[in-house]
Amino acid sequence: MNQNTLTAIIEEQTRRALWEVKNVISCIPDELWNKSYCEMPCWKHVYHMGMLMGFIIDDTGLWPRVLGLENPFPEGEYNKYL
């Protein structure tokens, strides 16, 4: 595979992953940041994104939006939940 193609793929996937990290963090209500999960506050779990989404879903019943591989990046105002 061409190096330029690989670089473009890695760049796009990194942008998508970082957008999703930003969106999931913005979904955490203020009252959950210090709530303990597995004997650690939520803010320490931010590093472990899949687990963090589960905490948000369990406590709020809302599912943070993800882009997947094909959905476009939202522009302007958007609903951060699915």
WORA-V507905 format. One record per backbone hydrogen bond with DSSP energy under -1.0 kcal/mol. CO is the residue of the C=O (numbers start at 1). NH is the residue of the N-H. If there is no record, write none. Layout:
((CO,NH) (CO,NH))
//
This chain:
((2,6) (3,7) (4,8) (5,9) (6,10) (7,11) (8,12) (9,13) (10,14) (11,15) (12,16) (13,17) (14,18) (15,19) (16,20) (17,21) (18,22) (19,23) (20,24) (21,25) (22,26) (25,28) (29,32) (33,43) (35,42) (37,40) (40,37) (41,44) (42,45) (45,48) (48,52) (49,53) (50,54) (51,55) (52,56) (53,57) (54,58) (55,59) (56,60) (57,61) (63,82) (67,71) (80,65))
//
